[in-house]
Amino acid sequence: MKNKSLVYVSFLMVFISSCTSKLHLVAWNMEHLAENVGEGCLPRQIEDYERMRIFAKKLNADVVALQEVESVRAVARVFPEKDWNIIISDRLASRSYDCRGNGQKSTQQRVALVIRKGVKYQKVGGFKELALDKDGLRYGLIAKIILGKETLEVMCVHLKSGCFVEDYSTSTRRACETFEQQAPILDAWVEARIKENRPFVLLGDFNHRIANPDNKLWKDLTEIDGEPVVIGNSMKELKGCHPRYPEPIDHILMGAGAEQWQLEGSETIYYFPGKTGPMTEEEMLSDHCPIGVTLKL
């Protein structure tokens, strides 16, 4: 009888485990990741790509949302295609510009999603509305992650840089005027998923401090027709890793039920190798540290 009980308990544990899914999501702005050695505004050598590849492996991610990557080949230098499915924005090439300080030409800045082999997904494609039909602005990029009976819609974003005020509508800066056009498009995308009860994660480089409760975009995202809605932000209680810019502009937002899947205490900032706290800029592999969160279904 004792042996039968042990067998039953073991079977039950396996069954419960098989019914529980965890998904670790990461967002990382890789800062001008070029496909060729020595090119672009942050020219990297072979050993730099290798350091990034080793670091990326230690993230133990299932889905990674990337910003500022040139191409699939650039991404594959850090996330090898034997281990990852790479989806990249189909935005047309924008005009290059002169890099500040090194005399080189810029490479393309696209967004990408990399999904660990074995994770079920459906590619949805580019969300071109965020680019406002303007040269240089980035598309969003969407995929659906299949987790048993649940489907999670994931969108990677990289919004307009240069607007860091709490209320972009009060600024006359050109960057804020552009951001003001992007904000309602993003808000409408979020509202549609909440109204349709479609769990989503919206992650990437927002170039905006939406962890601040008085931030206009955050206020807009967390209400529909004057009624509050619940959206989780993994960076709500965290500070960024950059020594000069501690207020986070990278975020992982969860809504329409996905916020209830967040594993408590899983929100993370990944400091670069050998560091667990403040870094110098010279110690950083890119000017943004990856951020992560785990969902448990």
C-alpha positions in Angstrom: 0.0 0.0 0.0 2.9 2.3 0.9 4.5 1.8 -2.6 1.1 2.4 -4.3 0.7 5.7 -2.4 4.2 6.8 -3.4 3.5 6.0 -7.0 0.2 7.9 -6.8 1.9 11.0 -5.3 4.6 10.9 -7.9 2.1 10.7 -10.7 0.1 13.6 -9.2 3.2 15.8 -8.9 4.1 15.1 -12.6 0.5 15.8 -13.6 0.4 19.1 -11.7 3.8 20.1 -13.1 2.6 19.4 -16.7 -0.4 21.6 -16.1 1.7 24.6 -15.0 3.5 26.7 -17.6 6.1 29.3 -16.9 7.2 31.9 -19.5 10.2 34.1 -18.9 10.1 37.4 -20.9 12.9 39.8 -21.4 13.2 43.2 -23.1 16.6 44.5 -24.2 17.7 47.5 -26.2 21.0 46.2 -27.7 22.3 49.7 -28.8 23.1 49.7 -32.5 23.6 45.9 -32.9 25.2 45.7 -36.4 25.5 42.4 -38.4 29.1 43.2 -39.4 32.1 43.6 -37.2 33.3 47.2 -36.8 30.3 48.9 -38.3 27.7 51.3 -37.1 27.5 53.8 -34.2 28.7 51.3 -31.7 31.3 49.2 -33.7 31.8 45.9 -32.0 34.6 43.4 -32.4 34.2 39.6 -32.5 34.9 39.3 -28.7 32.1 41.8 -28.0 29.5 39.7 -29.8 30.8 36.7 -27.9 30.4 38.4 -24.6 26.9 39.4 -25.5 26.1 35.8 -26.6 27.3 34.3 -23.3 25.4 37.0 -21.3 22.2 36.4 -23.3 22.3 32.7 -22.6 22.4 33.4 -18.9 19.1 35.3 -19.1 17.3 31.9 -19.4 14.6 33.6 -21.4 11.8 32.1 -23.4 10.9 35.3 -25.3 13.2 38.3 -25.8 12.0 41.6 -27.3 14.9 43.4 -28.9 15.4 47.0 -30.0 18.1 48.6 -32.2 19.1 45.6 -34.2 20.0 45.7 -37.8 18.9 42.4 -39.2 18.4 38.7 -38.5 22.1 38.1 -39.0 22.9 40.7 -36.4 20.5 39.1 -33.9 21.8 35.6 -34.7 25.3 36.7 -33.6 23.9 36.8 -30.0 20.9 34.5 -30.2 22.0 31.6 -32.5 19.3 30.3 -34.8 19.9 26.7 -33.8 18.4 27.7 -30.4 16.1 30.6 -31.3 13.4 31.5 -33.8 14.0 35.1 -34.9 11.3 37.4 -36.1 12.3 40.9 -37.2 10.4 44.0 -38.2 9.7 44.3 -41.9 10.1 48.0 -41.8 11.8 49.4 -44.9 15.3 50.7 -44.4 15.5 54.3 -43.2 18.1 56.9 -44.2 21.4 56.4 -42.4 23.0 59.3 -40.5 26.5 60.2 -39.3 27.3 58.6 -36.0 28.2 61.0 -33.2 31.9 60.9 -32.5 33.2 58.0 -34.7 32.7 59.3 -38.3 30.8 56.1 -39.3 27.3 55.7 -40.8 24.5 54.4 -38.7 23.0 50.9 -39.3 19.3 50.1 -39.2 17.4 50.2 -35.9 14.7 47.6 -36.0 12.8 45.7 -33.4 12.8 41.9 -33.2 11.3 39.0 -31.2 13.4 36.0 -30.5 11.5 32.9 -29.2 13.2 29.9 -27.8 12.9 26.7 -29.9 10.2 24.6 -28.4 7.9 27.5 -27.4 4.8 27.4 -29.5 4.0 30.7 -31.3 2.2 32.3 -34.2 3.8 35.3 -36.0 1.3 38.2 -36.4 3.7 40.7 -37.9 4.5 44.4 -37.8 2.4 47.0 -36.2 3.3 49.8 -38.6 0.9 52.3 -37.2 3.4 53.3 -34.5 5.8 54.5 -37.3 3.3 57.2 -38.3 4.5 56.8 -41.9 7.7 58.7 -40.9 11.2 57.8 -41.8 13.2 56.5 -38.9 10.3 55.6 -36.5 9.9 51.9 -35.6 7.1 49.5 -36.1 5.8 47.4 -33.3 6.2 43.7 -33.7 3.6 41.1 -32.6 3.6 37.4 -32.0 1.1 35.1 -30.2 2.6 32.7 -27.6 0.6 29.5 -27.2 0.6 28.2 -23.6 -1.6 25.2 -23.3 -5.2 26.5 -23.6 -4.1 30.1 -23.2 -2.8 32.5 -25.9 -0.7 35.5 -24.9 -0.3 38.3 -27.4 3.2 39.9 -27.2 4.2 43.2 -28.8 7.7 44.6 -28.8 7.9 48.4 -29.1 10.5 51.1 -29.4 8.9 54.5 -29.2 10.2 57.9 -30.1 13.1 59.1 -28.1 13.6 62.6 -26.6 10.4 63.2 -24.7 11.0 62.6 -21.0 8.4 65.0 -19.5 5.5 63.6 -17.5 2.9 65.2 -19.8 4.0 65.1 -23.4 0.9 67.2 -24.4 2.3 70.3 -22.6 5.7 70.2 -24.5 6.5 71.9 -27.7 9.6 69.7 -28.4 9.3 68.0 -31.7 10.0 64.6 -30.1 7.1 65.1 -27.7 4.8 66.1 -30.6 5.7 62.8 -32.3 5.3 60.9 -29.1 1.9 62.5 -28.7 0.8 61.0 -32.0 2.1 57.5 -31.0 0.5 57.5 -27.5 -3.2 57.2 -28.5 -2.3 54.5 -31.1 -0.7 52.5 -28.3 -3.6 53.2 -25.9 -6.1 52.1 -28.5 -4.2 48.8 -29.0 -4.2 48.2 -25.2 -7.9 49.1 -24.8 -9.0 46.7 -27.6 -7.3 43.8 -25.9 -8.8 44.6 -22.5 -12.3 45.0 -23.9 -11.9 41.6 -25.7 -10.3 39.9 -22.7 -7.2 39.0 -24.8 -4.2 38.7 -22.4 -1.2 40.7 -23.6 2.3 41.8 -22.8 3.6 45.0 -24.2 7.4 45.4 -23.7 10.4 47.2 -24.9 11.9 50.6 -24.9 9.1 53.1 -24.3 11.6 56.1 -24.1 9.2 57.3 -21.4 9.1 57.1 -17.6 5.7 55.5 -17.3 6.6 53.9 -13.9 5.8 57.3 -12.4 2.2 57.4 -11.3 1.7 61.0 -12.6 2.8 60.1 -16.1 0.2 61.0 -18.7 0.7 57.9 -20.8 0.4 55.7 -17.8 -2.8 57.4 -16.7 -4.2 57.0 -20.2 -3.3 53.3 -20.4 -4.9 52.5 -17.0 -8.3 53.9 -17.7 -11.0 53.3 -20.2 -13.9 55.8 -20.6 -13.1 57.1 -17.1 -13.0 53.7 -15.4 -9.8 52.3 -14.0 -8.3 49.2 -15.5 -5.5 47.1 -14.0 -2.2 46.9 -15.9 1.0 45.5 -14.4 4.4 47.1 -14.9 7.4 45.0 -14.0 9.5 48.2 -13.4 7.0 49.8 -11.0 9.3 49.3 -8.0 12.6 49.2 -9.8 15.3 51.7 -10.9 17.2 51.4 -14.2 20.8 50.3 -14.3 22.4 53.2 -16.2 24.7 55.2 -13.9 23.4 58.5 -15.3 19.8 57.7 -16.0 18.2 55.7 -13.1 14.6 56.4 -14.1 13.5 53.4 -16.2 12.3 53.9 -19.7 12.2 50.1 -20.6 9.1 48.4 -19.4 7.1 45.2 -19.4 3.4 45.8 -19.2 0.9 43.1 -18.7 -2.9 43.3 -19.0 -6.3 41.7 -19.8 -5.5 39.0 -17.3 -1.8 38.5 -18.0 -1.0 40.7 -15.0 -2.5 38.0 -12.8 0.0 35.5 -14.2 3.1 37.5 -13.0 5.2 35.4 -10.7 5.6 37.4 -7.5 9.2 38.7 -7.2 10.2 37.7 -10.7 10.7 41.2 -12.0 14.5 41.6 -12.7 17.1 43.9 -14.1 20.0 42.0 -15.5 23.3 43.8 -14.7 26.1 43.0 -17.0 28.7 40.3 -16.2 30.4 40.5 -12.9 28.1 43.3 -11.6 25.2 43.2 -9.2 24.9 46.9 -8.6 26.1 50.3 -9.9 28.2 50.1 -13.1 30.3 52.5 -15.1 29.2 53.1 -18.7 32.4 51.4 -19.8 31.3 48.1 -18.1 28.0 48.0 -20.0 27.5 45.8 -23.1 24.9 48.2 -24.3 23.4 51.4 -22.9 20.3 49.5 -21.6 20.3 46.5 -19.3 17.8 43.7 -20.1 14.8 43.6 -17.9 12.7 40.5 -17.3 9.6 39.0 -15.7 8.2 35.5 -15.4 4.6 34.5 -16.0 3.1 31.4 -14.3 -0.1 29.9 -15.7 
